[in-house]
Amino acid sequence: MDILQHASLEAECWRKANENEEVEEDHYDPLAIEEEIVPPWIPRIPTCRIDASWINNDSVSGLGWSLKDQLGSEHFGLRACNRSLSALHAEMDGLLWAVSCMREMRISSIRFETDCSDLVDMTMNPMEWPTSTTEIEMLQRLQEDFEDDYHPSRTLTLVYQPSVLGTISVLVIVGQKIKNQRRVFTGYCLFVIGSILLLTVDIVTKGKGGITPFLLLSIVSAGFGVANALVEGAMIGDLSCICPDLIQPFAAGLGVAGAIASVLRLLTKAVFQNSRDGLRKGALSFLTNSLFIELVCVIIYGVMFPKLPMVQKHRARSGSNPVEPVEEVPPLSNQQLAHQNLDRVISLFLIYALTLSIFPGFLYENTGKHSLHSYPLVLVTCFNLSDALSRYITMVKPLKMQSGKVIVASVLARMLFLPAFYITARYADQGWMITLTSFLGISNGYLTVCVLTQTPKRTYNVSEANALGNILVASMLGGIFAGVCLSWLWLIGSNKSF
């Protein structure tokens, strides 16, 4: 009891000392700022202060922490351990123990404070402290437990997919009641609005975590799903009527977009890696660049795209006779179109079901920590670059698959990726994992273009082509949703990484 009272007295003295200090112009006091500017609806992050006692000739070290939770209640922890190698090692031992205690208390978001500047530098610049590699790796593994509490790489994708799948399903049923150009323009505007909302949430919350920002992020993710469904099906339907050869560069553009996003994320993370609050600055820079690209897309589609001669010709033709074919033959129903293109529908579903069962959830959460910086992000970049480049292979005619049966057989052969990734994550090093991820991207991009550019069994009119485009995109999105759900199975019986 005496020890607890003494620790409580020291914590109170520390708090009063911080309150009485005069704030200099260049001094940053996060506690004082938080009290003044954080709105009441934003949850406050619990704060844990840590300290350690180390005497050169003593046989033990003393560790302690003081926690102030979201409700203002205070908790304390004290323990003695075998003498550490140095005072800095004792501070690190105290941090590791405090992090473990917070995790056992089921606290998923917390801020740690210490009076040891070397300990702060060690956590911010781990490569500059090679003698403490073991302790730093232990801290990083403990940090993963906090960062992945919501499994964001899986959860946000799971939120995104029902919205995109539901929207495309409605569009398949509705058919041509909504004009394609209106659909696409609305989708691009939703992308812009979503990016602005993401920036706004970060600015308002000052980059703080918590369930409320995460829910807002999930809502924006669902909005992106609606936007994707509006754009993709309409573009494929329009391009198949304007000029079927344009489907290949459109599909390639989808892969290039993923590659650009990964490269931008790597660059922004590298630029701000060693700066204060670098992760947040990198994410803000990435979102700003994405918003600029989306605005350019809105301008191009709304102003320049309609002026192209082939687009004007197509819209004039579809406007003069939008749904009725030249002959008095009723247009094919969705069921008939799906049956005539059954091999394409099945192939797209299986391609993306397998890919999304591995990418990105498995790559982020089940590949462990390695000496390569930003290892999961490197894997995602390798996948996106391979996927983008492989979409141009079909431009070489002899390398393009034409037979539907051959494409289906190749798609089924991709199931071998599942045991291959498990074995590689468990027994192989990062070089093999990067290679395997690249092959996953190559097969995904190449087979996608082969299916989308496959010659249909008959010529379709404008309404049928648009309906078929919606069906193919719905099949692809259904496979993505199935893959996202299946990706959670990797967590069964595993401690996140193999």
C-alpha positions as CSV (number, residue, x, y, z in Angstrom):
1,M,0.0,0.0,0.0
2,D,2.9,2.4,0.8
3,I,4.3,1.8,-2.7
4,L,1.0,2.5,-4.4
5,Q,0.6,5.7,-2.4
6,H,4.1,6.8,-3.2
7,A,3.5,6.1,-7.0
8,S,0.2,8.0,-6.8
9,L,2.0,11.0,-5.1
10,E,4.7,11.0,-7.8
11,A,2.1,10.9,-10.6
12,E,0.2,13.8,-9.0
13,C,3.5,15.9,-8.6
14,W,4.3,15.2,-12.3
15,R,0.9,16.4,-13.4
16,K,1.1,19.6,-11.3
17,A,4.6,20.3,-12.5
18,N,3.4,20.0,-16.2
19,E,0.5,22.3,-15.4
20,N,2.6,25.0,-13.8
21,E,5.3,25.2,-16.5
22,E,5.1,28.2,-18.7
23,V,4.5,27.2,-22.3
24,E,7.2,28.7,-24.5
25,E,6.5,29.6,-28.1
26,D,8.3,26.7,-29.6
27,H,7.2,24.2,-26.8
28,Y,4.6,21.5,-27.7
29,D,2.4,20.3,-24.9
30,P,0.1,17.6,-26.3
31,L,-1.9,17.3,-23.0
32,A,-2.6,21.0,-22.8
33,I,-3.6,21.3,-26.4
34,E,-5.9,18.2,-26.2
35,E,-7.8,19.8,-23.3
36,E,-8.5,22.9,-25.3
37,I,-9.3,21.8,-28.8
38,V,-10.6,18.2,-28.7
39,P,-14.4,18.3,-29.2
40,P,-16.4,16.4,-26.6
41,W,-17.8,13.9,-29.1
42,I,-14.3,12.7,-30.0
43,P,-13.1,10.0,-27.5
44,R,-10.0,10.9,-25.6
45,I,-7.1,8.5,-25.9
46,P,-5.9,7.0,-22.6
47,T,-2.4,8.1,-21.5
48,C,0.2,5.9,-19.9
49,R,3.3,7.4,-18.3
50,I,6.2,5.0,-17.9
51,D,9.4,5.2,-15.9
52,A,12.2,2.9,-14.7
53,S,14.7,2.9,-11.8
54,W,18.3,1.6,-12.5
55,I,21.3,1.7,-10.2
56,N,24.7,0.7,-11.4
57,N,25.6,-1.6,-8.4
58,D,22.1,-2.8,-7.7
59,S,20.9,-6.4,-8.6
60,V,17.4,-5.4,-9.7
61,S,15.7,-2.7,-11.8
62,G,12.3,-1.1,-10.9
63,L,9.6,-0.6,-13.5
64,G,6.4,1.4,-13.2
65,W,3.6,2.9,-15.2
66,S,0.7,5.2,-14.5
67,L,-2.5,5.0,-16.6
68,K,-5.2,7.6,-17.0
69,D,-8.1,6.0,-19.0
70,Q,-10.8,7.7,-21.0
71,L,-13.0,8.2,-18.0
72,G,-10.2,9.9,-16.0
73,S,-9.7,6.9,-13.7
74,E,-6.1,6.2,-12.7
75,H,-4.3,2.8,-12.6
76,F,-0.8,2.0,-11.5
77,G,1.7,-0.8,-12.1
78,L,4.9,-1.5,-10.3
79,R,7.4,-4.4,-10.5
80,A,11.0,-5.4,-9.9
81,C,13.0,-7.4,-12.4
82,N,16.5,-8.6,-12.9
83,R,19.0,-5.8,-13.4
84,S,19.0,-4.4,-16.9
85,L,22.2,-3.8,-18.9
86,S,21.8,0.0,-18.7
87,A,19.4,2.7,-17.7
88,L,18.1,2.9,-21.3
89,H,17.5,-0.9,-21.3
90,A,15.5,-0.5,-18.1
91,E,13.4,2.2,-19.8
92,M,12.8,-0.1,-22.7
93,D,11.9,-3.0,-20.4
94,G,9.4,-0.7,-18.7
95,L,7.8,0.3,-22.0
96,L,7.5,-3.4,-23.1
97,W,5.9,-4.4,-19.8
98,A,3.5,-1.4,-19.9
99,V,2.5,-2.2,-23.5
100,S,1.8,-5.8,-22.5
101,C,-0.2,-4.7,-19.5
102,M,-2.3,-2.3,-21.6
103,R,-3.0,-5.1,-24.1
104,E,-4.1,-7.4,-21.2
105,M,-6.5,-4.7,-20.1
106,R,-8.1,-4.8,-23.6
107,I,-7.1,-1.2,-24.4
108,S,-6.8,-0.9,-28.2
109,S,-5.7,2.7,-28.5
110,I,-3.3,4.5,-26.1
111,R,-0.6,7.1,-25.9
112,F,2.6,6.4,-24.0
113,E,4.7,9.2,-22.4
114,T,8.2,9.0,-21.1
115,D,10.9,11.4,-19.9
116,C,13.6,9.4,-21.7
117,S,14.4,11.1,-25.0
118,D,16.7,8.2,-26.1
119,L,13.7,5.8,-25.8
120,V,11.6,8.1,-28.0
121,D,14.4,8.2,-30.6
122,M,14.7,4.4,-30.5
123,T,11.1,3.9,-31.3
124,M,11.0,6.6,-34.0
125,N,14.4,5.7,-35.7
126,P,14.9,2.0,-35.0
127,M,17.6,1.6,-37.6
128,E,19.9,4.0,-35.7
129,W,19.9,1.6,-32.7
130,P,21.3,-1.7,-34.0
131,T,22.3,-2.9,-30.5
132,S,18.6,-2.9,-29.4
133,T,17.2,-4.8,-32.4
134,T,15.7,-7.5,-30.2
135,E,13.8,-5.1,-28.0
136,I,12.6,-3.0,-30.9
137,E,11.3,-6.1,-32.7
138,M,9.4,-7.1,-29.5
139,L,7.9,-3.7,-29.3
140,Q,6.9,-3.8,-33.0
141,R,5.2,-7.1,-32.5
142,L,3.3,-5.7,-29.5
143,Q,2.3,-2.6,-31.6
144,E,0.8,-4.9,-34.2
145,D,-1.7,-6.0,-31.6
146,F,-2.9,-2.5,-31.2
147,E,-2.9,-1.5,-34.9
148,D,-4.7,-4.6,-36.1
149,D,-7.5,-4.7,-33.4
150,Y,-10.1,-3.8,-36.0
151,H,-8.3,-5.7,-38.8
152,P,-8.6,-2.6,-41.0
153,S,-7.1,-4.2,-44.2
154,R,-9.9,-6.8,-44.0
155,T,-12.7,-4.9,-42.3
156,L,-12.7,-1.9,-44.7
157,T,-12.7,-4.2,-47.7
158,L,-15.6,-6.1,-46.2
159,V,-17.5,-2.8,-45.8
160,Y,-16.7,-1.7,-49.3
161,Q,-17.8,-4.9,-51.1
162,P,-21.4,-5.2,-50.0
163,S,-22.1,-1.6,-51.2
164,V,-20.5,-2.1,-54.5
165,L,-22.1,-5.5,-55.0
166,G,-25.5,-4.3,-54.0
167,T,-25.3,-1.3,-56.3
168,I,-24.2,-3.3,-59.3
169,S,-27.0,-5.8,-58.6
170,V,-29.6,-3.0,-58.6
171,L,-28.1,-1.6,-61.9
172,V,-28.3,-5.1,-63.5
173,I,-32.0,-5.3,-62.6
174,V,-32.8,-1.7,-63.6
175,G,-31.0,-2.0,-66.9
176,Q,-31.0,1.1,-69.2
177,K,-33.3,3.3,-67.1
178,I,-30.2,5.3,-66.1
179,K,-28.0,6.8,-68.8
180,N,-24.4,5.6,-68.7
181,Q,-22.9,9.1,-68.9
182,R,-24.9,10.2,-65.9
183,R,-23.9,7.1,-64.0
184,V,-20.2,7.6,-64.7
185,F,-20.2,11.3,-63.9
186,T,-22.0,10.6,-60.6
187,G,-19.5,7.9,-59.7
188,Y,-16.5,10.2,-60.3
189,C,-18.1,12.9,-58.2
190,L,-18.7,10.4,-55.4
191,F,-15.0,9.6,-55.4
192,V,-14.1,13.3,-55.1
193,I,-16.6,13.8,-52.2
194,G,-15.3,10.7,-50.4
195,S,-11.7,11.9,-50.6
196,I,-12.7,15.3,-49.3
197,L,-14.5,13.6,-46.4
198,L,-11.5,11.5,-45.5
199,L,-9.3,14.6,-45.3
200,T,-11.9,16.4,-43.3
201,V,-12.2,13.6,-40.7
202,D,-8.4,13.5,-40.3
203,I,-8.2,17.3,-39.8
204,V,-11.1,17.5,-37.4
205,T,-9.8,14.6,-35.2
206,K,-6.2,15.7,-35.5
207,G,-5.3,12.2,-36.6
208,K,-6.5,10.5,-33.4
209,G,-7.8,7.0,-33.4
210,G,-10.9,5.6,-31.9
211,I,-14.1,4.0,-32.9
212,T,-15.8,7.1,-34.2
213,P,-13.2,8.0,-36.9
214,F,-13.1,4.3,-37.8
215,L,-16.9,4.3,-38.4
216,L,-16.7,7.4,-40.5
217,L,-13.9,5.8,-42.5
218,S,-16.1,2.8,-43.0
219,I,-19.0,4.9,-44.3
220,V,-16.7,6.6,-46.8
221,S,-15.4,3.2,-47.9
222,A,-19.0,2.1,-48.6
223,G,-19.5,5.3,-50.6
224,F,-16.4,4.4,-52.7
225,G,-18.1,1.0,-53.4
226,V,-21.2,2.7,-54.8
227,A,-19.0,5.0,-56.9
228,N,-17.0,2.0,-58.3
229,A,-20.2,0.2,-59.3
230,L,-21.6,3.2,-61.0
231,V,-18.5,3.8,-63.1
232,E,-17.1,0.4,-64.0
233,G,-20.1,-1.4,-65.5
234,A,-21.2,1.6,-67.5
235,M,-17.7,2.1,-69.0
236,I,-17.3,-1.5,-70.1
237,G,-20.8,-1.4,-71.7
238,D,-20.1,1.9,-73.5
239,L,-16.6,0.8,-74.7
240,S,-17.9,-2.5,-76.0
241,C,-20.3,-0.6,-78.3
242,I,-17.9,2.3,-79.2
243,C,-15.0,0.1,-80.0
244,P,-14.3,-3.3,-78.4
245,D,-10.6,-2.8,-78.8
246,L,-10.8,-0.1,-76.1
247,I,-11.7,-2.6,-73.4
248,Q,-8.0,-3.8,-73.2
249,P,-6.6,-0.3,-72.4
250,F,-9.5,0.4,-70.0
251,A,-8.7,-2.9,-68.1
252,A,-5.0,-2.0,-68.3
253,G,-5.8,1.4,-66.8
254,L,-7.5,-0.2,-63.8
255,G,-4.2,-2.1,-63.1
256,V,-2.1,1.0,-63.7
257,A,-4.3,2.9,-61.2
258,G,-3.5,0.3,-58.5
259,A,0.2,0.5,-59.3
260,I,0.2,4.3,-59.1
261,A,-1.6,4.2,-55.8
262,S,1.0,1.8,-54.3
263,V,3.9,3.8,-55.6
264,L,2.4,7.0,-54.2
265,R,1.9,5.3,-50.9
266,L,5.5,4.1,-50.8
267,L,6.9,7.5,-51.8
268,T,4.8,9.4,-49.2
269,K,5.8,7.0,-46.5
270,A,9.5,7.2,-47.4
271,V,9.5,11.0,-47.5
272,F,7.8,11.3,-44.0
273,Q,9.2,8.2,-42.4
274,N,11.6,10.0,-40.0
275,S,9.5,13.1,-39.4
276,R,7.3,13.8,-36.5
277,D,3.8,12.3,-37.0
278,G,5.2,11.0,-40.3
279,L,2.5,8.3,-40.9
280,R,-0.3,10.8,-40.8
281,K,1.5,13.3,-43.0
282,G,2.2,10.6,-45.6
283,A,-1.4,9.5,-45.6
284,L,-2.6,13.1,-46.0
285,S,-0.2,13.7,-48.9
286,F,-1.4,10.5,-50.5
287,L,-5.1,11.5,-50.2
288,T,-4.3,15.0,-51.5
289,N,-2.7,13.5,-54.6
290,S,-5.6,11.1,-55.1
291,L,-8.1,14.0,-54.8
292,F,-6.2,15.9,-57.5
293,I,-6.2,12.9,-59.9
294,E,-10.0,12.3,-59.2
295,L,-10.7,16.0,-60.1
296,V,-8.8,15.6,-63.3
297,C,-10.9,12.5,-64.2
298,V,-14.1,14.5,-63.6
299,I,-12.9,17.2,-65.9
300,I,-11.7,14.8,-68.6
301,Y,-15.0,12.8,-68.6
302,G,-17.3,15.8,-68.3
303,V,-15.6,18.1,-70.8
304,M,-13.1,16.3,-73.1
305,F,-14.6,12.8,-73.5
306,P,-17.9,13.9,-75.0
307,K,-16.1,15.8,-77.7
308,L,-14.4,12.7,-79.2
309,P,-15.9,11.8,-82.6
310,M,-16.5,8.1,-81.8
311,V,-18.2,9.0,-78.6
312,Q,-20.5,11.5,-80.3
313,K,-21.3,8.9,-82.9
314,H,-22.1,6.3,-80.3
315,R,-24.3,8.6,-78.3
316,A,-26.2,9.8,-81.3
317,R,-26.8,6.1,-82.3
318,S,-27.9,5.1,-78.8
319,G,-30.0,8.2,-78.4
320,S,-31.9,7.7,-81.6
321,N,-32.5,4.0,-80.9
322,P,-31.5,3.3,-77.3
323,V,-33.2,0.0,-76.6
324,E,-34.8,-1.4,-79.7
325,P,-32.8,-3.5,-82.2
326,V,-33.1,-2.9,-85.9
327,E,-35.0,-6.2,-86.4
328,E,-38.1,-6.8,-84.4
329,V,-36.5,-9.3,-82.1
330,P,-36.9,-8.8,-78.4
331,P,-33.6,-8.0,-76.6
332,L,-32.0,-10.8,-74.6
333,S,-32.8,-11.0,-70.9
334,N,-30.1,-10.9,-68.2
335,Q,-30.4,-14.6,-67.7
336,Q,-30.0,-15.3,-71.4
337,L,-26.9,-13.0,-71.6
338,A,-25.4,-14.7,-68.5
339,H,-26.0,-18.2,-70.0
340,Q,-24.4,-17.3,-73.3
341,N,-21.4,-16.0,-71.5
342,L,-21.3,-18.5,-68.6
343,D,-17.6,-19.3,-69.0
344,R,-16.7,-15.6,-68.8
345,V,-18.9,-15.0,-65.7
346,I,-17.5,-18.0,-63.9
347,S,-13.9,-17.1,-64.8
348,L,-14.2,-13.6,-63.5
349,F,-15.8,-14.7,-60.3
350,L,-13.1,-17.3,-59.6
351,I,-10.2,-15.0,-60.6
352,Y,-11.1,-12.4,-58.0
353,A,-12.4,-14.7,-55.3
354,L,-8.9,-16.3,-55.2
355,T,-7.0,-13.0,-55.5
356,L,-9.0,-11.2,-52.8
357,S,-8.7,-14.2,-50.4
358,I,-4.9,-13.4,-50.4
359,F,-4.7,-9.7,-51.3
360,P,-4.5,-7.5,-49.3
361,G,-5.5,-9.1,-46.0
362,F,-3.1,-12.0,-46.0
363,L,-0.2,-9.9,-47.2
364,Y,-0.7,-7.3,-44.5
365,E,-1.4,-9.5,-41.5
366,N,-0.1,-13.0,-42.1
367,T,3.4,-12.5,-43.5
368,G,5.2,-11.4,-40.3
369,K,7.9,-8.8,-39.7
370,H,11.1,-8.8,-41.8
371,S,14.2,-6.6,-42.1
372,L,12.7,-5.0,-45.3
373,H,11.0,-1.8,-44.3
374,S,7.2,-1.5,-45.0
375,Y,7.2,-5.2,-46.0
376,P,3.5,-5.6,-46.5
377,L,3.4,-2.3,-48.6
378,V,6.2,-3.7,-50.7
379,L,4.3,-6.9,-51.4
380,V,1.1,-4.9,-52.3
381,T,3.2,-2.7,-54.7
382,C,4.8,-5.8,-56.3
383,F,1.3,-7.2,-56.8
384,N,-0.1,-4.0,-58.4
385,L,2.9,-3.5,-60.6
386,S,2.8,-7.1,-61.9
387,D,-1.0,-6.8,-62.4
388,A,-0.7,-3.6,-64.4
389,L,2.2,-4.8,-66.6
390,S,0.5,-8.2,-67.3
391,R,-2.6,-6.5,-68.7
392,Y,-0.6,-5.4,-71.8
393,I,0.5,-9.0,-72.6
394,T,-2.6,-9.5,-74.7
395,M,-1.5,-6.8,-77.1
396,V,0.8,-9.6,-78.5
397,K,-1.9,-11.6,-80.3
398,P,-0.1,-15.1,-80.1
399,L,0.0,-14.7,-76.3
400,K,-3.7,-14.0,-75.9
401,M,-6.0,-16.8,-74.8
402,Q,-9.1,-17.1,-77.0
403,S,-10.6,-20.4,-75.9
404,G,-13.1,-20.1,-73.1
405,K,-12.2,-23.7,-71.9
406,V,-8.5,-22.9,-71.7
407,I,-9.2,-19.7,-69.7
408,V,-11.4,-21.6,-67.3
409,A,-8.7,-24.3,-66.9
410,S,-6.1,-21.7,-66.2
411,V,-8.4,-20.0,-63.7
412,L,-8.9,-23.3,-61.8
413,A,-5.1,-23.9,-61.8
414,R,-4.7,-20.7,-59.8
415,M,-6.1,-22.5,-56.8
416,L,-2.6,-23.8,-56.3
417,F,-1.7,-20.3,-55.0
418,L,-3.5,-21.1,-51.7
419,P,-1.1,-23.8,-50.5
420,A,1.8,-22.0,-52.1
421,F,1.2,-18.9,-50.0
422,Y,0.8,-20.8,-46.8
423,I,4.0,-22.8,-47.3
424,T,5.9,-19.7,-48.3
425,A,4.7,-17.6,-45.3
426,R,5.5,-20.4,-42.9
427,Y,8.9,-21.7,-44.2
428,A,10.4,-19.4,-46.9
429,D,12.0,-16.0,-46.8
430,Q,10.8,-12.7,-48.1
431,G,12.4,-13.1,-51.5
432,W,10.1,-16.1,-52.3
433,M,7.1,-14.3,-51.0
434,I,7.8,-11.3,-53.2
435,T,8.2,-13.6,-56.2
436,L,5.0,-15.5,-55.5
437,T,3.0,-12.3,-55.0
438,S,4.3,-11.0,-58.3
439,F,3.0,-14.2,-60.1
440,L,-0.3,-13.7,-58.4
441,G,-0.5,-10.2,-59.9
442,I,0.6,-11.4,-63.3
443,S,-2.1,-14.1,-63.5
444,N,-4.8,-11.8,-62.2
445,G,-4.2,-9.1,-64.7
446,Y,-3.6,-11.3,-67.7
447,L,-6.6,-13.5,-67.2
448,T,-8.9,-10.5,-66.5
449,V,-8.0,-8.9,-69.8
450,C,-8.4,-12.3,-71.6
451,V,-11.9,-12.7,-70.2
452,L,-13.1,-9.1,-70.8
453,T,-11.7,-9.0,-74.4
454,Q,-12.9,-12.5,-75.3
455,T,-15.0,-12.4,-78.6
456,P,-18.7,-12.8,-77.7
457,K,-20.7,-15.6,-79.3
458,R,-22.9,-13.1,-81.1
459,T,-23.2,-9.4,-81.8
460,Y,-25.2,-7.4,-79.2
461,N,-27.1,-4.2,-79.6
462,V,-26.5,-1.2,-77.4
463,S,-28.9,-2.2,-74.5
464,E,-27.6,-5.8,-74.5
465,A,-24.0,-4.7,-74.5
466,N,-24.6,-2.4,-71.5
467,A,-26.5,-5.2,-69.7
468,L,-23.6,-7.7,-70.4
469,G,-21.1,-5.1,-69.1
470,N,-23.1,-4.9,-65.9
471,I,-23.3,-8.7,-65.6
472,L,-19.5,-9.1,-66.1
473,V,-18.7,-6.4,-63.5
474,A,-21.3,-7.9,-61.1
475,S,-19.6,-11.3,-61.5
476,M,-16.2,-9.8,-60.8
477,L,-17.4,-7.9,-57.8
478,G,-19.2,-11.0,-56.5
479,G,-15.9,-12.8,-56.7
480,I,-14.2,-9.9,-54.8
481,F,-16.8,-10.1,-52.1
482,A,-16.4,-13.9,-51.8
483,G,-12.6,-13.5,-51.6
484,V,-12.8,-10.8,-48.9
485,C,-15.0,-13.1,-46.8
486,L,-12.7,-16.1,-47.4
487,S,-9.6,-14.1,-46.4
488,W,-10.8,-14.1,-42.8
489,L,-10.2,-17.9,-42.7
490,W,-6.5,-17.3,-42.7
491,L,-6.9,-16.0,-39.1
492,I,-8.3,-19.3,-37.8
493,G,-5.7,-21.1,-35.8
494,S,-3.0,-18.6,-36.5
495,N,-1.4,-15.8,-34.4
496,K,-1.8,-13.4,-37.2
497,S,1.5,-14.3,-38.9
498,F,2.7,-17.8,-39.7
